[in-house]
Amino acid sequence: MRLPEQLAEFNRVGTNRLMKPLARWGPNLAVVHHVGRRSGRTFDVPVLLFSAGDRYVIPLPYGKDRDWVRNVVSAGQFSLTHRGHEERVVHPK
């Protein structure tokens, strides 16, 4: 189920800023670190994270057209901070 765009904007501006510090340590939370396709700037996005064997699954409640999703797919890699540890992830799908 895709969530409304207004909620996405509210979360981007408000909730995400509060969640970033917690997401680095939470059990089903993580922070995705990525580089902008056009700007070259680095960004940090708090996400839900689930393990599926040796892979991670990140739900996309706002769809796959979010900038951060397009950035990590375009780059073919990103880093992820989960439970205080940073990992490099390659070939995201």
C-alpha positions in Angstrom: 0.0 0.0 0.0 1.4 3.3 -1.0 1.1 6.2 1.5 0.0 9.7 0.7 2.5 12.3 -0.6 1.6 14.7 2.2 2.7 12.2 4.7 6.0 11.6 2.8 6.7 15.3 3.0 5.8 15.6 6.7 8.1 12.7 7.4 11.0 14.1 5.3 10.8 17.5 7.0 9.9 16.5 10.6 9.9 12.8 11.6 13.1 11.8 9.7 15.2 14.4 11.6 14.0 13.0 14.9 14.4 9.4 13.8 18.0 9.5 12.5 19.8 9.2 15.8 17.4 6.4 16.9 17.5 4.5 13.6 21.3 3.9 14.0 20.6 1.7 17.0 17.0 0.4 16.7 16.3 -3.3 16.1 14.3 -2.9 12.8 15.7 0.5 11.9 18.7 1.7 10.0 20.1 4.8 8.3 20.9 4.6 4.6 23.9 6.8 3.6 23.9 7.7 -0.1 25.2 10.3 -2.6 22.9 12.5 -4.7 22.9 11.7 -8.4 23.0 15.4 -9.5 24.2 17.3 -6.4 27.0 14.9 -5.3 26.0 15.7 -1.7 25.8 12.9 0.9 22.4 12.2 2.5 21.2 10.1 5.4 17.7 8.6 5.4 16.2 6.6 8.3 14.4 3.5 7.1 12.7 0.3 8.4 15.0 -2.7 7.8 14.3 -6.4 7.9 16.7 -9.4 7.4 15.9 -12.1 4.8 18.6 -14.6 5.1 21.9 -12.9 4.0 20.0 -10.0 2.5 18.2 -6.9 3.8 14.7 -5.8 2.9 13.7 -2.1 3.1 10.0 -1.5 2.7 9.2 1.4 0.3 5.9 2.8 1.6 6.1 5.9 -0.6 7.1 3.9 -3.8 10.3 3.3 -5.7 10.4 6.8 -7.2 11.8 8.5 -4.1 15.1 10.3 -4.7 17.1 8.2 -2.2 15.9 5.0 -3.8 16.9 6.2 -7.3 20.2 7.4 -5.9 21.2 4.1 -4.4 20.1 2.1 -7.5 21.9 4.4 -9.8 25.1 4.3 -7.8 24.9 0.5 -7.4 25.9 0.8 -3.8 25.3 2.6 -0.5 26.3 2.3 3.2 23.9 1.4 6.0 24.2 1.9 9.7 22.3 -0.7 11.7 22.6 -1.4 15.4 25.7 0.9 15.5 27.6 -0.9 12.7 28.1 0.5 9.3 28.1 -1.8 6.3 28.5 -1.3 2.6 25.7 -2.7 0.4 26.3 -3.4 -3.3 23.9 -4.2 -6.1 20.7 -2.9 -4.5 17.4 -4.0 -6.2 
